[in-house]
Each structure stands twice: as C-alpha cells, then as structure tokens.
Amino acid sequence: MRTITARFVLVATLMALSQYSVSSPVPQQDQNKVNMQSMSVADLEKAADLARAHKDYPQAVEYFQAALRKDRKNSVLYNKMGLAQLKNNELAAARVSFENAVKWNSKYADAINNIGAVYYMDKNYGTAAKRFKKAVALEETRASFHVNLGAAWFSQKKLDRAVAEYTRAVELDPNALKQESRVGITAQIASPEERARYSYMLAKIYAKRGDVDGCLQCLRKAKEEGYRDMANVYKDEDFSKMRENPRVQEVVAPPTAK
C-alpha cells in the first residue's frame, strides 16, 4: 500500500508541475531513497521485516541500512540485517553485521550464535563451536543453541560432546531436533555414511527418552541412508526401552534365535 501511495503522490506532483515546465520523471530508485529518508527507524524496520517475510532479502538489507544510518548503535537492526544477508548467501557481509550487533551489545546471545552459524556454513567448525559455546553460556535454556553446538561437535567427530548437546536440547524442547530449519543439522553433512551415523545417533537419544515416534523416524532415516550396524538396536543399552516394541521391530528386525 505504501508503494501504491508513493507512486500516486509522485504522479500527482508531476502533473501539477507540468503546467509550469517540462521535466524528466524522478527515477524510481531515487524516489525510494527519498521515501526511506523520510521514514522513521521503526517504519524502516517494519518495512525490512516485511521484505524478509516476502524473501526479498536485498530490499530488506536496504531498509535496514537506511534505519542504521539513523540509529547506528542498534544491535537488533544489525542482527536482523545479518540474517537477511545470510539468507542471500552474503556470508562475509552477514558476519560483519552480526559482529557489529555484538559490538553494541556484548551479551547479545542471538548475534553471537549467528556468528557461529556463519563460521559453520564456512565449514570452520572449531571457531563455530567457540561461538555457539559462548551463546549457550549466555542463555543456557535456548534449545537451538545446544542444537547448533551439537552440530559443530558432530562435524568435528566429537560424538560424545554432540550427544550431550543434543540430549540437552531435547530436554529443553522435545521437538528441537525435528525442526530441519535449524542451523547446522544435516545441511553440512556431506557423505551418506555421515548422515546415516547422525540419524542413528539421534535415534539413540530419542530411545533413551522413551520417545517412540522420534526414535522410529530417525531409525528409518538411518536405514534409508545405509547405516551398517542397525542390529545394534538389540545390543545398545540406550534402546532397551524400545526393543520389544512391534513398531521398532518392523523397522529393524530382531535377531533370529539360534
């Protein structure tokens, strides 16, 4: 509606001026800049959020930049701009934005976590883990932070640490590992063997908690991805609550009696 109104005002203005002189129309890009200059920080933030919702990330970044020119110490705006840049695959720019957010708020856990996400996407898992650990230290009850830290540990093949973080994440939010949009998880796991191992590890976590549906979902994925040691379901103590469940036995057949 704002765009329609702006265009209407522009047309009306040009029509009014035409009786005095003939002039070239103002380019839309320049008009947009004028509009941004007249908008408040709050209005610019709302416009940027709307652009992000519509997946118009370059436009969102423009609005955030305009807002930051008016309020250069706003850590929330820097963090939001970084998220838009991250969605637009501008990793270097996103990291700068997140770092600026932390510059103006050193305890901004979300921004610190997001710096970790950039490093993770760059496959710099060691540095990512450091950032995720710091975010966890600031807000220990955020399940997503534990998921991200677990992903960083898993990518470094530090499975015990990964399991500990994933287990804590599920304690905080039973659905934490079922949300594929989380940063990390399988997105950066390249080989089918690694993905299969990851799925089996999650199945163990859900089994230990007695979550049949979660366990079954992960076991199926592990099987589909070619996990070689599915028979360990009947050996591993973590599956002790699940072994007699017929649904589990449908996915992993019990060993035949000798």
C-alpha positions in Angstrom: 0.0 0.0 0.0 2.9 2.4 0.8 4.3 1.8 -2.7 1.0 2.5 -4.4 0.5 5.6 -2.4 4.0 6.8 -3.1 3.5 6.4 -6.8 0.2 8.2 -6.7 1.8 11.1 -4.9 4.6 11.2 -7.4 2.3 11.2 -10.4 0.1 13.9 -8.9 3.2 16.1 -8.2 4.4 15.7 -11.8 1.0 16.6 -13.1 0.9 19.7 -11.0 4.4 20.8 -12.2 3.7 20.1 -15.9 1.7 23.3 -16.3 4.8 25.3 -15.4 7.6 23.3 -17.0 8.5 20.0 -18.7 10.9 17.9 -16.6 12.1 14.3 -16.6 10.4 11.9 -14.1 12.3 11.0 -11.0 13.8 7.5 -11.3 12.0 5.0 -9.0 15.3 4.1 -7.3 15.9 7.7 -6.3 12.3 8.1 -5.2 12.7 5.0 -3.0 15.8 6.7 -1.4 13.8 9.8 -0.7 11.0 7.7 0.9 13.5 5.9 3.1 15.0 9.2 4.3 11.5 10.4 5.4 10.7 7.2 7.2 11.3 6.7 10.9 13.6 3.9 12.2 10.5 1.9 13.4 8.9 2.2 10.0 12.1 1.2 8.2 12.4 -1.8 10.5 8.8 -2.9 9.7 9.4 -2.5 6.0 12.5 -4.5 6.2 10.8 -7.3 8.2 8.0 -7.4 5.6 10.6 -7.6 2.8 12.3 -10.5 4.7 8.9 -12.2 5.0 8.5 -12.0 1.3 12.1 -13.3 0.8 13.2 -10.0 -0.8 16.4 -10.0 1.0 18.3 -7.3 -1.0 15.4 -4.9 -0.3 15.3 -5.8 3.3 19.0 -5.0 3.6 18.4 -1.6 2.0 15.8 -0.8 4.6 18.0 -2.0 7.5 20.9 0.1 6.2 18.6 3.1 6.0 17.5 2.5 9.6 21.0 2.1 10.8 22.0 5.4 9.3 19.5 6.9 11.7 20.4 4.7 14.6 23.9 3.3 14.1 24.2 1.7 17.5 21.0 -0.5 17.2 22.3 -4.1 17.7 18.9 -5.6 16.9 18.9 -4.0 13.5 22.4 -5.2 12.8 21.4 -8.7 13.8 18.3 -8.7 11.6 20.3 -7.3 8.6 22.8 -10.1 9.1 20.0 -12.7 8.9 18.8 -11.2 5.6 22.4 -11.2 4.3 22.8 -14.8 5.4 19.6 -15.8 3.5 21.1 -14.0 0.5 24.3 -16.1 0.8 26.4 -13.0 1.7 28.3 -14.7 4.4 31.1 -12.2 4.8 28.6 -9.3 5.0 26.4 -11.2 7.4 29.4 -11.9 9.7 30.2 -8.1 9.8 26.6 -7.3 10.6 26.5 -9.8 13.4 29.8 -8.6 14.8 28.5 -5.1 14.8 25.5 -6.3 16.7 27.8 -7.8 19.4 30.0 -4.6 19.3 27.0 -2.6 20.6 25.7 -5.4 22.9 28.4 -7.8 24.1 25.9 -10.1 25.7 23.6 -10.4 22.6 23.4 -14.2 22.5 21.4 -14.4 19.3 24.1 -12.4 17.4 26.9 -14.5 18.9 25.1 -17.7 17.9 24.6 -16.3 14.4 28.4 -15.5 14.1 28.9 -19.2 14.9 26.4 -20.1 12.1 28.4 -18.1 9.6 31.6 -20.0 10.6 29.7 -23.3 10.5 28.5 -22.6 6.9 32.1 -21.8 6.0 33.0 -25.2 7.5 35.1 -23.6 10.2 33.7 -25.9 12.8 36.2 -25.2 15.6 35.5 -21.4 15.6 31.8 -22.1 15.2 31.8 -24.2 18.3 33.5 -21.5 20.3 30.8 -19.0 19.3 28.0 -21.5 20.0 29.5 -22.3 23.4 29.5 -18.6 24.3 25.9 -18.3 23.2 25.0 -21.3 25.4 26.8 -19.8 28.3 24.8 -16.6 28.0 21.4 -18.3 27.5 21.7 -22.0 28.6 17.9 -22.7 28.2 17.9 -22.0 24.4 17.5 -25.4 22.8 18.5 -24.1 19.3 21.9 -23.0 20.7 22.5 -26.5 22.0 21.5 -28.0 18.6 24.0 -25.8 16.9 26.8 -26.6 19.3 25.9 -30.3 18.9 26.2 -29.9 15.1 29.6 -28.3 15.4 30.8 -31.1 17.7 29.4 -33.7 15.3 31.2 -32.2 12.4 34.4 -32.5 14.3 33.6 -36.1 15.0 33.4 -35.4 18.8 30.3 -37.6 19.2 30.1 -37.7 23.0 30.0 -33.9 23.1 27.5 -33.8 20.3 25.2 -36.3 22.1 25.4 -34.3 25.3 24.3 -31.1 23.5 21.5 -32.8 21.5 20.3 -34.5 24.7 20.1 -31.2 26.5 18.3 -29.6 23.5 15.6 -32.3 23.6 15.3 -31.8 27.4 14.5 -28.2 26.7 12.4 -28.7 23.7 11.2 -32.2 22.6 10.9 -31.0 19.0 14.3 -29.3 18.9 15.9 -32.0 16.6 12.8 -32.4 14.4 13.0 -28.8 13.0 15.0 -29.1 9.9 15.3 -25.3 9.5 17.8 -25.2 12.4 21.2 -24.0 11.6 23.5 -27.0 11.3 22.0 -30.5 11.5 22.4 -32.3 8.2 22.9 -29.4 5.9 26.6 -29.5 6.1 27.0 -33.3 6.4 28.3 -34.3 3.0 28.6 -38.1 2.9 25.7 -40.6 3.1 27.7 -42.5 5.7 27.9 -39.5 8.0 24.2 -38.7 7.6 23.3 -42.3 8.4 25.5 -42.2 11.5 24.0 -38.9 12.5 20.4 -40.3 12.2 21.3 -43.4 14.3 22.8 -41.2 17.0 19.6 -39.2 17.2 17.6 -42.4 17.3 19.6 -43.4 20.4 18.8 -40.0 22.1 15.0 -40.4 21.5 15.1 -44.1 22.5 16.7 -43.2 25.8 13.9 -40.7 26.4 11.2 -43.2 25.6 10.1 -41.1 22.5 8.9 -43.9 20.2 7.9 -41.7 17.3 11.2 -39.7 17.4 13.2 -42.9 17.6 11.3 -44.5 14.7 11.7 -41.5 12.5 15.5 -41.4 13.0 15.9 -45.2 12.7 14.1 -45.1 9.3 16.4 -42.3 8.1 19.4 -44.2 9.3 18.2 -47.4 7.5 17.4 -45.4 4.3 20.8 -43.8 4.4 22.5 -47.2 4.7 23.6 -47.4 8.3 25.6 -50.6 8.6 25.0 -51.5 12.2 21.2 -51.4 12.6 21.4 -54.7 14.5 23.0 -52.7 17.4 19.4 -51.7 18.3 19.3 -55.1 20.1 22.7 -54.6 21.8 22.9 -51.0 22.7 21.6 -50.2 26.2 20.0 -46.9 25.0 17.4 -48.9 23.1 16.4 -51.1 26.0 13.0 -49.4 26.3 12.3 -49.9 22.6 13.4 -53.5 21.7 10.0 -55.1 22.4 8.0 -52.5 20.6 6.5 -54.1 17.4 6.8 -50.8 15.5 10.6 -50.8 16.2 10.8 -54.5 15.2 9.2 -53.6 11.9 12.0 -51.1 11.1 14.8 -53.3 12.5 14.1 -57.0 12.6 15.1 -58.7 15.8 17.9 -61.2 15.5 16.8 -64.8 14.8 17.1 -67.2 17.6 19.9 -69.8 17.2 
